Amino acid sequence: MKLMRMGNEGAIVPAILDENGIIRDLSSIIGDIAGDTLSRDSLKKIAALDLSALPEIDPATRIAPCVGNVGKFICIGLNYTDHAEEMGMDLPPEPVVFMKATSCICGANDDIIIPPNSTKTDWEVELGIIIGKEARYVDKANAMDHVAGYCVINDISERKFQLEQAGQWVKGKSADTFGPIGPYMVTKDEIAEPQNLKLWLEVDGKRYQNGTTATMAFGVAHLVHYLSGFMSLQPGDIITTGTPPGVGMGIKPDPVFLKSGQRMRLGVEGLGEQNQLLVNYSKS
């Protein structure tokens, strides 16, 4: 299933994309795509519906973030062997963990706002994991029982804030709109092998990233297992799993960074595409 949330803030409704590409309103069935509605039983209930009986939603409606009320937005750094190589960094012996503020979350096609004083805003297409069942100290063999599904994430980063100023990476990862998720959450039953998905990203039509999750150092099951040993994972939490090579900072000899007026397109195989315009921050 492809579960969505449609509409502007304050008027978002849960939705589902049917087999004919029609967006159907789920608000008579569930309150939101969030929390307990991501449980196995809830997803089974949705899967059993006659979707043709549900109202259609105008496809011109804004696509909202595919999961609501996200408690934690957990990120994994340097998780692709070929990305670590392009950055000139050693592959870490265990996952590098940091956070994005949940206030950075936005819809898949929303404008991306370049913050004031930003000089090195960068892109990162990533596979996102959405938790459906609480995970606490789970072993790797059972880790996938806690996954509800997957989505596309653009882990937008301001490299100056992230790497050249004192403190943690979170400062360069958390500006408003730096976390577009979606367009939809694809339930895990539709993704047979999450470790063999193509990822790509373009800026103004130029392909910069063209990778595969096969080069992830730590896969989906390992990450859920590993993170659950340090914090409980709750339904609706999101884990973004790292990016393949081709980020702007890694381009040699001269890095490339994003500017207002440019447009990004990106996607993950089976999970849809995002399309975003870069704009400068304005107080108005």
Buried (B, 14 or more C-beta within 10 A) or exposed (E): BBBBBBBEEEEBBBBBBBEEEBBBBBBEBBEBBBBBBBBEEBBEEBEEBEBEEBEEBEEEBBBBBBBBEBBBBBBBBBBBBEBBBBBEEEBBEEBBBBBBBBEBBBBBBBBBBBBEEBEBBBBBBBBBBBBBBBBEEBEEEEBBBBBBBBBBBBBBBBBBBBEEEEEEBBBBBBBBBBBBBBBBBBBBEEBEEBBEBBBBBBBEEEEBBBBBBBBBBBBBBBBBBBBBEEEBBBBBBBBBBBBBBBBBBBBEEEEBBBEBEBBBBBBBBBBBBBBBEBBEBEEE
